[in-house]
Amino acid sequence: MATILIGLSTRWFPAVFPSFVARYGGDALWAAMVFWLVALIRPAAKTVQLAAIALTVSFAVELSQLARAPWLNAIRDTPTGALVLGQGFLWTDLVSYTCGVLLAATLDLSIATHRIRAAR
């Protein structure tokens, strides 16, 4: 939930964040959210598998923005559709998604390492 709230905050209150974070942070956090959703669905999956799935989904959504079917545009014209599917293809979004997934994967590994140490 924190990932979603911070990600939405970068869109709704961009002046609160440094310009770089306001511009790219939402996309990075969107991909991190995909990572966490995949982790909820597949809790036994290894971090690298979660990252691969999250990147695949994120990249697929970004590449889908190259398609301009009327029914797809109608979905994108809704607030929820715009948040989930985006509006237009940008190469920089692929970089942001990669950074977001790497951030989530690093945090996931850190949490797992901490749990292992705490269990000893």
C-alpha positions as CSV (number, residue, x, y, z in Angstrom):
1,M,0.0,0.0,0.0
2,A,2.9,2.4,0.7
3,T,4.2,1.9,-2.8
4,I,0.8,2.8,-4.2
5,L,0.4,5.9,-2.0
6,I,3.8,7.2,-2.7
7,G,3.5,6.5,-6.4
8,L,0.1,8.3,-6.6
9,S,1.6,11.2,-4.6
10,T,4.2,11.8,-7.2
11,R,1.4,12.3,-9.7
12,W,-1.1,14.2,-7.5
13,F,1.5,16.4,-5.7
14,P,4.5,16.7,-7.9
15,A,5.7,20.0,-6.4
16,V,6.4,18.2,-3.1
17,F,9.0,16.0,-4.8
18,P,12.3,16.8,-6.5
19,S,11.6,17.2,-10.3
20,F,13.4,14.0,-11.2
21,V,11.3,12.0,-8.7
22,A,8.1,13.7,-9.8
23,R,8.8,12.9,-13.4
24,Y,10.1,9.3,-13.1
25,G,9.2,8.1,-9.6
26,G,5.6,7.2,-10.4
27,D,6.6,4.9,-13.2
28,A,9.3,3.3,-11.1
29,L,6.9,2.8,-8.2
30,W,4.2,1.4,-10.6
31,A,6.6,-1.3,-11.6
32,A,7.5,-1.9,-8.0
33,M,3.8,-2.3,-7.3
34,V,3.6,-4.9,-10.0
35,F,6.5,-6.8,-8.3
36,W,4.6,-6.7,-4.9
37,L,1.4,-7.9,-6.6
38,V,3.2,-10.8,-8.2
39,A,4.8,-11.6,-4.9
40,L,1.3,-11.7,-3.3
41,I,0.1,-14.1,-6.0
42,R,3.2,-16.3,-6.0
43,P,4.7,-16.0,-2.4
44,A,7.0,-19.0,-2.9
45,A,8.6,-17.6,-6.0
46,K,12.2,-16.6,-5.9
47,T,13.0,-12.9,-6.1
48,V,14.6,-13.2,-9.6
49,Q,11.4,-14.9,-10.8
50,L,9.2,-12.1,-9.3
51,A,11.4,-9.5,-11.0
52,A,11.3,-11.2,-14.3
53,I,7.5,-11.5,-14.2
54,A,7.1,-7.9,-13.0
55,L,9.4,-6.6,-15.8
56,T,7.6,-8.6,-18.4
57,V,4.2,-7.3,-17.3
58,S,5.5,-3.7,-17.1
59,F,7.2,-3.8,-20.5
60,A,4.1,-5.4,-22.0
61,V,1.9,-2.7,-20.7
62,E,4.3,0.0,-22.0
63,L,4.5,-1.7,-25.4
64,S,0.7,-2.0,-25.5
65,Q,0.7,1.8,-25.6
66,L,1.9,1.6,-29.2
67,A,-1.5,0.1,-30.1
68,R,-4.2,2.7,-30.7
69,A,-7.4,0.6,-31.0
70,P,-10.5,2.7,-30.2
71,W,-11.7,0.3,-27.4
72,L,-8.2,0.5,-25.8
73,N,-8.1,4.2,-26.1
74,A,-11.5,4.4,-24.4
75,I,-10.2,2.5,-21.5
76,R,-7.1,4.7,-21.3
77,D,-9.3,7.8,-21.3
78,T,-10.7,6.8,-17.8
79,P,-8.7,7.7,-14.7
80,T,-8.2,4.1,-13.7
81,G,-7.4,3.0,-17.2
82,A,-4.8,5.8,-17.5
83,L,-3.1,4.7,-14.2
84,V,-3.1,1.0,-15.2
85,L,-2.4,1.1,-18.9
86,G,-0.8,4.6,-19.3
87,Q,-1.3,7.0,-22.1
88,G,1.6,6.9,-24.6
89,F,4.8,5.0,-25.2
90,L,8.0,6.4,-23.8
91,W,11.4,4.7,-23.8
92,T,12.2,6.4,-20.5
93,D,9.4,4.5,-18.9
94,L,11.2,1.2,-19.6
95,V,14.2,2.5,-17.7
96,S,11.9,3.7,-14.9
97,Y,10.2,0.3,-14.7
98,T,13.6,-1.5,-14.6
99,C,14.7,0.8,-11.7
100,G,11.5,0.2,-9.8
101,V,11.7,-3.6,-10.1
102,L,15.3,-3.5,-9.1
103,L,14.4,-1.4,-6.1
104,A,11.6,-3.8,-5.1
105,A,13.8,-6.9,-5.6
106,T,16.6,-5.4,-3.5
107,L,14.1,-4.6,-0.8
108,D,12.6,-8.1,-1.0
109,L,16.1,-9.7,-0.7
110,S,16.9,-7.4,2.2
111,I,13.8,-8.4,4.0
112,A,14.4,-12.1,3.3
113,T,18.0,-11.8,4.6
114,H,16.8,-10.0,7.7
115,R,14.2,-12.7,8.4
116,I,16.8,-15.5,8.0
117,R,19.2,-13.7,10.4
118,A,16.4,-13.0,12.9
119,A,15.4,-16.7,12.9
120,R,18.9,-17.8,14.0
